Amino acid sequence: MKTTKSVIFFFLFTVFFQLAFSQDKVFSDIELYRKTISNKHKNPFTKISKEFFNQQLDTLLSEATTLNKEQVIVRLLKVNALIGDEHTIMFPNAEFYLPFQFKLFDEEIAITVTDSLHTKYLLYKVQSIDKTPIAEITSLLKTIIKQDNLSYSKYFEAFYFNNTSILQGLGIIKNIQEVKFRLLSPQGDTVITTVSGIKKEVITNWKYAEPYKQILAYSNLSNYWFQYNEDNKILYFNYRSCAESENESFAAFNERLFEVINEKRPGKLILDLRFNGGGNSAILNPFIKAIKKSDLNNKNSFFVLIGQKVMSSSLMNAIELKRTTNATFVGEPTGGNINHFGEIKSFELPNLNMRVTYSTKYWENWKNMEGSLKPDIFISNSYSDFLKANDKAIEKILE
């Protein structure tokens, strides 16, 4: 009997010690976040006071013993959103992810990428997850994302949508091995299916919805590429990343691009920035310098496509083109604000398994301008257009 009591006591002590040790780790991560953001961010207290920031973290520390890891992550995301800096971002590394990737359209969210087991659900719209309606899910996601820029919010809603740590922390899903989806097929049929979370490294070959294979903008994933269409005399230049390509320097690429322009004399030039999230803004300089001198530099011949993903360096390129050329801008407002914090560095919260980026510089790209860079011609982000593989931005330019 004495032995049994000793075993029970040892077991309880061990469990208590492990819980306490785990809690100490969570506390240390929260304090590491507080210290790093307060001391190393360029100025984290432009939209939130230092006192309120600390108060929120102190409240989280006092309540952390009643929260699980996922709930702590979500609470930290909510505090981070209050800072209002598009480059101060948290990236939780979930152990499991949903076997889907999602695209957020104007009116709904749909599955556009999946693993090989669930390809029949490509292009199905999400109506609910574990009985939580899609409208409520997007409202919950908004609480962990800064809200001064609608395009930014939409981009990160879709980005966070398959992260099970976030979905669990928000109370949307309970069991990651049994996640029930209510879906609507492109034909209008309602389907209910249950899927299991999968480890990120397990998926080596995502399957993409058919429109990705049919729309020109998605046909090449290189950092930069172009295609000339002889029939309509349009040269399409996709600048997908502000980074040098391994196969060809941008300077060499730009020479080749303008050789074609000088030879073919296109009627219109389209620069597509819609999928460019940033990098080094200086890389595009040879193009900007050349286009300023080109006969194409007029509102009826030079078009720049912008959208939700345009942030950071690609946004800086777009702003310079807006200010120094006669280009017509087409698409959606940019995800990045014209004037913003940037020049990011990062650190890890090891126990919460989360990477955090923060800003070390403020970029005033256009004095007294607020919010995103807006297009001259707005194009909606429509599910029905994507379903038909219609790129309305390019179609508008063709008109």
Order of alpha helices (4+ residues) and beta strands (2+ residues): alpha-alpha-alpha-beta-beta-beta-beta-beta-alpha-alpha-alpha-beta-beta-beta-alpha-beta-beta-alpha-beta-alpha-beta-alpha-beta-beta-beta-beta-alpha-alpha
